[in-house]
Amino acid sequence: MSGTTAPFARSDARRIAEAFLPPHPFGNRFDYYYVRGKVGSDPLYPGVLAALRGCDAPLLDLGCGLGLLAHALRHDAHPLDYVGVDNDPAKIARARRAAEKRGFEGVRFEVMDLARGLPAHRGSVAILDVLQYLDSDAQRALLANAAAMLTPGARLVIRSAIDDDSGRARTSRTTDRMAQWIGWMQFRPRSWPTLDRLRAPLEAAGLQVESAPLYGNTPFNNWLIVAQRG
Ligand SMILES: C[S@@+](CC[C@H](N)C(=O)[O-])C[C@H]1O[C@@H](n2cnc3c(N)ncnc32)[C@H](O)[C@@H]1O
């Protein structure tokens, strides 16, 4: 695992963002500019693609937001089946629209609250920038349940802001709170995991766990954690 993964090239970010253009020329372009900026600046998606390389198990994306991971996978010609779930119905509606616009096959989205339950799934699991919206008990339960979904060769890929004493961790906490104040996130952040708290339930489930920073040129304390059966 590398902490120096680069984001998508600007031209690739623009191409992915075009799926989020409004149907009318004067429609709301917020998602388009958000996606273009996010995909072109954050090494998240190339980092996750690298972690999933060589693995063709179906992927469950927990807290999928606009479903950008599905766009990154298809952009990378990764054909695996994808299901994204999120508790924000408006984001799921926009995720469905953009995936339909692209004509993606094997991509599905559902509204679901991770604090209440999980869909039945066997394969790989992604949990990207979501854990802080659950309290620590719900995080532990989610990680144990996600670990139990892994089939041989499948991966559990997590990105999370890690709670430590760094200035980066403070920036992550402040930005997550602001995302709710400005209305981008419907729910308030509850708990940022430490690296040990994140690894413990995975190791207890018998998984091999690797972790490395994945923040690129962003100011946040984001780490990538990849777990699989030994
Ligand atoms: C920072 S966004 C990350 C989106 C996506 N994983 C990505 O990286 O592009 C966090 C997402 O988690 C979702 N979320 C927060 N709490 C949730 C819950 N209890 N159940 C399902 N989704 C949740 C939010 O609606 C939001 O879309």
The ligand as a MOL file (V3000), in Angstrom:
LIG
                    3D

  0  0  0     0  0            999 V3000
M  V30 BEGIN CTAB
M  V30 COUNTS 27 29 0 0 0
M  V30 BEGIN ATOM
M  V30 1 C -18.4170 11.9730 3.1060 0
M  V30 2 S -19.7180 11.1290 2.2950 0 CHG=1
M  V30 3 C -18.8400 9.8190 1.4770 0
M  V30 4 C -19.5520 9.3360 0.2450 0
M  V30 5 C -18.8580 8.1980 -0.5130 0
M  V30 6 N -18.5370 7.0760 0.3560 0
M  V30 7 C -17.5990 8.6850 -1.2020 0
M  V30 8 O -16.5320 8.5150 -0.6250 0
M  V30 9 O -17.6740 9.2390 -2.2990 0 CHG=-1
M  V30 10 C -20.4700 10.2580 3.6470 0
M  V30 11 C -21.7540 9.5390 3.2330 0
M  V30 12 O -22.1870 8.7020 4.3130 0
M  V30 13 C -23.5980 8.7330 4.3350 0
M  V30 14 N -24.0650 8.3130 5.6640 0
M  V30 15 C -23.8650 8.9420 6.8530 0
M  V30 16 N -24.4600 8.2400 7.8520 0
M  V30 17 C -25.0350 7.1520 7.2730 0
M  V30 18 C -25.8260 6.0570 7.7730 0
M  V30 19 N -26.1320 5.9620 9.0650 0
M  V30 20 N -26.2570 5.1310 6.8930 0
M  V30 21 C -25.9540 5.2350 5.5560 0
M  V30 22 N -25.2210 6.2360 5.0330 0
M  V30 23 C -24.7630 7.1880 5.8770 0
M  V30 24 C -23.9390 10.1890 4.0110 0
M  V30 25 O -25.2700 10.3510 3.5670 0
M  V30 26 C -22.9140 10.5020 2.9300 0
M  V30 27 O -23.4030 10.2630 1.6360 0
M  V30 END ATOM
M  V30 BEGIN BOND
M  V30 1 1 1 2
M  V30 2 1 2 3
M  V30 3 1 2 10
M  V30 4 1 3 4
M  V30 5 1 4 5
M  V30 6 1 5 6
M  V30 7 1 5 7
M  V30 8 2 7 8
M  V30 9 1 7 9
M  V30 10 1 10 11
M  V30 11 1 11 12
M  V30 12 1 11 26
M  V30 13 1 12 13
M  V30 14 1 13 14
M  V30 15 1 13 24
M  V30 16 1 14 15
M  V30 17 1 14 23
M  V30 18 2 15 16
M  V30 19 1 16 17
M  V30 20 1 17 18
M  V30 21 2 17 23
M  V30 22 1 18 19
M  V30 23 2 18 20
M  V30 24 1 20 21
M  V30 25 2 21 22
M  V30 26 1 22 23
M  V30 27 1 24 25
M  V30 28 1 24 26
M  V30 29 1 26 27
M  V30 END BOND
M  V30 END CTAB
M  END
